[in-house]
Amino acid sequence: MAKAQICLCFIIILYLWSEGNLMKVAKADRSGDWCVAKPSTANERLQENINFACSKIDCQIILEGGACYLPDNLISRASVAMNLYYQAQGRHFWNCNFEGSGLIGITDPSYGSCIYQFRK
């Protein structure tokens, strides 16, 4: 009996895979995903993430006077910069790695006038 259940599960997975629907089932219909810094990340790593991301994309939004400058702390600014990079690179999970300091979330981290970019 157990072999029949395993076989049936395998056939269903194979069908979904062959139809190209496996990723649709896994992703479902969510509104988006964003890359943010892990809360436990060291300040040095956060600064390195900002430096890297901002060498590749425009980070004016996190500079003084920008919509995401406040709160004035590294984790907030790093999260915005990391997300800008992640979105610009096509939202691949590897573009949010940042040497293990990035997290992909499905809840919009935007706050006040700081809108986290999202590309569908």
C-alpha positions as CSV (number, residue, x, y, z in Angstrom):
1,M,0.0,0.0,0.0
2,A,2.8,2.4,0.9
3,K,4.5,1.7,-2.4
4,A,1.3,2.6,-4.3
5,Q,1.0,6.0,-2.4
6,I,4.7,6.8,-3.2
7,C,4.2,5.9,-6.8
8,L,1.1,8.0,-7.1
9,C,2.9,11.0,-5.5
10,F,5.8,10.5,-7.9
11,I,3.4,10.5,-10.9
12,I,1.7,13.7,-9.7
13,I,5.0,15.5,-9.2
14,L,6.2,14.2,-12.6
15,Y,3.0,15.5,-14.3
16,L,3.3,18.9,-12.7
17,W,7.0,19.1,-13.6
18,S,6.3,18.2,-17.2
19,E,3.6,20.7,-17.5
20,G,5.8,23.5,-16.1
21,N,3.4,24.0,-13.3
22,L,5.6,22.8,-10.4
23,M,7.0,26.3,-9.9
24,K,3.5,27.9,-10.2
25,V,2.3,25.6,-7.4
26,A,5.3,26.4,-5.3
27,K,5.1,30.2,-5.8
28,A,1.3,30.4,-5.8
29,D,-0.2,33.9,-6.4
30,R,1.7,36.1,-4.0
31,S,2.1,39.8,-4.3
32,G,5.9,39.9,-4.3
33,D,9.1,39.1,-2.6
34,W,11.8,41.3,-1.2
35,C,15.4,40.9,0.0
36,V,16.2,42.2,3.5
37,A,19.2,41.9,5.8
38,K,19.1,39.2,8.5
39,P,18.6,40.9,11.9
40,S,21.7,39.1,13.4
41,T,24.1,40.4,10.7
42,A,27.2,42.2,12.0
43,N,27.5,45.9,11.2
44,E,30.7,45.3,9.2
45,R,28.8,42.8,6.9
46,L,25.9,45.3,6.6
47,Q,28.2,48.0,5.5
48,E,29.9,45.7,3.0
49,N,26.5,44.8,1.6
50,I,25.6,48.5,1.2
51,N,29.0,49.1,-0.5
52,F,28.5,46.2,-2.9
53,A,24.9,46.9,-3.8
54,C,25.4,50.6,-4.2
55,S,28.4,50.0,-6.5
56,K,26.0,48.3,-8.9
57,I,22.7,50.3,-8.5
58,D,21.6,53.8,-7.6
59,C,21.2,54.1,-3.8
60,Q,20.2,57.8,-3.6
61,I,17.1,56.7,-1.7
62,I,19.2,55.7,1.4
63,L,21.4,58.8,1.5
64,E,20.6,61.7,3.8
65,G,17.4,63.4,2.6
66,G,16.3,60.2,0.7
67,A,13.0,58.5,1.4
68,C,14.7,55.6,3.1
69,Y,17.4,57.4,5.1
70,L,15.5,57.2,8.3
71,P,15.7,55.3,10.6
72,D,19.4,56.1,10.5
73,N,20.8,52.6,11.1
74,L,22.8,50.1,9.1
75,I,20.2,47.3,9.0
76,S,17.5,49.5,7.5
77,R,19.8,51.1,4.9
78,A,21.4,47.7,4.1
79,S,17.9,46.1,3.6
80,V,16.9,48.8,1.2
81,A,20.2,48.6,-0.8
82,M,20.1,44.8,-0.8
83,N,16.5,44.8,-2.1
84,L,17.3,47.3,-4.8
85,Y,20.1,45.1,-6.0
86,Y,18.0,41.9,-5.7
87,Q,15.1,43.5,-7.7
88,A,17.5,44.9,-10.4
89,Q,19.2,41.5,-10.9
90,G,15.9,39.7,-11.6
91,R,14.9,38.5,-8.1
92,H,16.9,35.3,-8.2
93,F,17.5,33.8,-4.8
94,W,21.3,33.9,-5.3
95,N,21.1,37.7,-5.7
96,C,19.9,37.9,-2.0
97,N,22.6,35.7,-0.5
98,F,25.1,38.5,0.4
99,E,27.4,35.8,2.0
100,G,24.5,34.4,4.0
101,S,23.3,37.7,5.4
102,G,20.2,38.2,3.2
103,L,16.6,36.9,3.6
104,I,13.9,36.7,1.1
105,G,10.5,37.7,2.5
106,I,7.0,37.8,1.1
107,T,5.8,40.6,3.4
108,D,6.3,44.1,2.0
109,P,8.9,45.8,4.3
110,S,7.9,49.3,3.1
111,Y,7.2,51.9,5.8
112,G,6.1,55.5,5.7
113,S,7.6,57.2,2.6
114,C,10.2,54.4,2.2
115,I,8.7,52.1,-0.5
116,Y,10.7,49.0,-1.1
117,Q,11.0,48.4,-4.8
118,F,9.2,45.4,-6.3
119,R,9.3,44.2,-9.9
120,K,6.9,41.5,-11.1
